[in-house]
Amino acid sequence: MRNIDNRIKLIDKDLADLILVMKFVIQETGAEHDENIRAKRLMKRFLSYMKLSKRDSSISTLIREDIDRIRLDSLM
């Protein structure tokens, strides 16, 4: 029987987008809300993964670029 690898391989941009979505959920829901708790738990796992895989600096750069782009778009 074959061992099937069910892991998802995410590029840095996808990880940056997921972090921003989780950050939004955490900020926009109450601390006791189920989705807030789930997002915090996932955020902790993603941040740990990023550090272990040594991708945290490139992902942080992508997040900063996204936030800066949002600010520029709001000025136009």
C-alpha positions in Angstrom: 0.0 0.0 0.0 1.3 3.4 -0.9 1.8 6.2 1.6 0.0 9.3 0.2 1.5 12.7 1.1 -1.5 14.9 1.9 0.6 18.0 2.8 -0.1 21.2 1.0 3.0 23.1 -0.4 2.5 26.8 -0.1 4.7 29.5 -1.7 5.7 32.5 0.4 3.0 34.7 -1.1 0.3 32.3 -0.1 1.7 32.1 3.5 1.8 35.9 3.6 -1.9 36.1 2.4 -2.9 33.5 5.0 -1.2 35.5 7.8 -3.0 38.7 6.8 -6.4 36.9 6.7 -5.8 35.4 10.1 -4.8 38.8 11.4 -8.0 40.3 10.0 -10.1 37.6 11.7 -8.4 38.1 15.0 -8.8 41.9 14.9 -12.4 41.9 13.7 -13.9 39.2 16.0 -14.3 39.1 19.8 -11.7 37.3 21.8 -14.2 34.6 22.8 -15.5 34.1 19.2 -14.8 30.6 17.9 -13.2 31.9 14.7 -10.9 34.3 16.7 -9.7 31.3 18.8 -9.2 29.2 15.7 -7.3 32.0 13.9 -5.0 32.6 16.9 -4.2 28.8 17.1 -3.5 28.7 13.4 -1.4 31.9 13.5 0.8 30.3 16.2 1.3 27.2 14.1 2.1 29.2 10.9 4.5 31.5 12.7 6.3 28.5 14.2 6.5 26.8 10.8 7.8 29.9 9.2 10.6 30.2 11.7 11.5 26.5 11.4 11.6 26.7 7.7 13.6 30.0 7.8 11.1 31.7 5.5 10.0 34.3 8.1 12.0 37.2 6.8 10.9 36.8 3.1 7.2 36.3 4.3 7.5 39.4 6.5 8.8 41.4 3.6 5.8 40.3 1.5 3.4 41.2 4.3 4.9 44.7 4.6 4.7 45.2 0.8 1.0 44.2 0.8 0.3 46.6 3.7 2.2 49.4 1.9 0.3 48.7 -1.3 -3.0 48.9 0.5 -2.0 52.3 1.9 -1.0 53.6 -1.5 -4.3 52.4 -3.0 -6.3 54.3 -0.4 -4.5 57.5 -1.4 -5.5 57.2 -5.0 
